[in-house]
Amino acid sequence: MRTIGIQAVITLVTYFLFIAMAFWSVQEIHIERYIPMRALPGKLLIVLLAVAIGYGASSFFPFFY
């Protein structure tokens, strides 16, 4: 039972790590140059895009635990 908790913590940490890296990378693209949008929808687009990329990247890497 304890290994299930450790596995859950490792999974959450990797999700947050990859989402943070994706958020940092997506901000550097400067999407507002290519797509004219207001401030709030633009920030929401960046966050949702970072979550999608981060989750996909984290799911792609096999962690053997």
N, C-alpha and C positions, 0 to 999 in steps of 0.2 A: 504494500500500500504506500510505503514511503517513496518508492521509486516512481510511482505515478505522480506524486507531488513535485519531485525533482524534475521530472520530464516536463511537467506543465510550466514550471518556472523557467526552464531553459528555452522552451518554445516561446513563451511570452517575451523573454529578453531578446531572442533573435528577431521576433517580429518588430519590436520597438527599435532595435538597432538598425534593421534594414529600412524601416519606414523613415527613421531620422536621416539615414544616408540618402534615401531617395528624395526627401524633402529638401535637403541641402543641395542636391544636384538639380532638382527641378527649378529651384529659385534662380540658379545661375543661367538658365535658358532665357529668362526675361520674355515670357509668353506675351506680355502686354505689347511688345513691339510688333508681333505678328497678328494678334487678334485684338481688335479694339474692344475693351470692356471696362465696366465700372470697377471700383476698388473692391467692394465686398464680393461680388461674383467671381472676380479674378482670383482673390485669395482663396475662396472656397474651391475653385477649380484646381489650384495648385495643391491644396491639402488633399483633396480627393484623388488626384493623380498620383501624389506621393504615396498615399495609402495603398492604392492599387498596385503600383510598381513595387513598393516595399513588401507587401504581402506575397506577390508573385515571386519575387526574388528569394524571399525567405522559404517559401514552399519548394522552390526549385533545388536548393542546396540540401543534400541528404545529411542529416545529423543522426548519427548512430548512437542512440542512448537507450 
